[in-house]
Amino acid sequence: MSWLWALGAYLCGSIPFGLLISKAVTGADVRAVGSGNIGATNVARAAGRPAAIATLFLDALKGIVPVLLAARTPQAPPMLASVCAFAAVLGHCFPVWLRLRGGKGVATGLGVALALAPWAAAAGAATWLAAYKLLRISSVGSLAGVLVALGVALLTADRYAVYGLLGVALLIILRHLPNIRRLLARQEG
């Protein structure tokens, strides 16, 4: 039965809000702009700040909802919410509807972190904001935020939440490998 929960979380995570919002606002496909990513940062480039904020909110929501539903299910296995967290971010990063070409998982990762470990989510979001304000490079803020969130989760959350956030962190870092290469080569904009 847990696999049904994971599938539902994956499908929820795979809703391409950035693509839908960008198309509604500009008529254009966000995948043809900037990084080609469907996440909030690229939606800001393609459709402006209000569209990016809506994308950020909805991408986070599609992470929160399946995790909270799983966590509140009577007699659920202790790891179910964390499995759903990973599945939701996996759905965002590799949506079946878009031939597995999705976003980087940061906003959906924020949503699942809010559901699993709120203090970790707050610390990660604050770190992203500070790093972005300082350097104006979203990928640096994202990676720093993920690492700080994971560190805070180790100190404040139960082990199941940590397992889920560790999986999510690894997925987000994997999706950022091209950014990391560009950062190391000092070519990241």
C-alpha positions, 0 to 999 in steps of 0.5 A: 500500500505504501507504493500507492502513496509514493505514486500519488506523491510522485504524480502530485510532484510532477504537476508542471506549475512553472510551465502552466503558469508561464504559458498562461502569462506569456503564451510561451514555453518556459523550457525554451527560455534561459536554463530551460528549467520549469522552476520558479527561477526560470519562470521569473526570467520567462514570465516575471516576478508574480509568475515566479512567486506563484510557481514557488508557492504551488511547487512548495504546496505540491510537496507539502500536501502529500507529505502531510496527508501521509503523516496524518494517515492512521497506522501509517509506517513511520517512514511513509511521509519521508518516502512521499517527500522523496517521491514528490521531489522526484516527480518535480525533477522527473515528471512523466508528463514532460519526458522526465525533464523537470525542475531542480526540486528546490521549491518542492524540497522546501515544501516537503521540508516544511512538512517534515522539519519546519525549523530545517525548512526555515533555516534553509530558506533563510540561507537561500535568501542570504546567499542569493542577496549576497551573490545573486546566483540562485544555484549557490543559494539553493545548494547552501540552503539544502545543506543548511536545512539538512544540518538543522534537520539532523539537530531538530527532526526525527530520524525518519524526517532526516532520512527523507530530507537526505534523499531530497538533498541528494536529488537536488544536488544531483539536479544541480551538477551542471551548475556546480561544474559551472561554479567551479569553472567560474562560469555560473551566471 
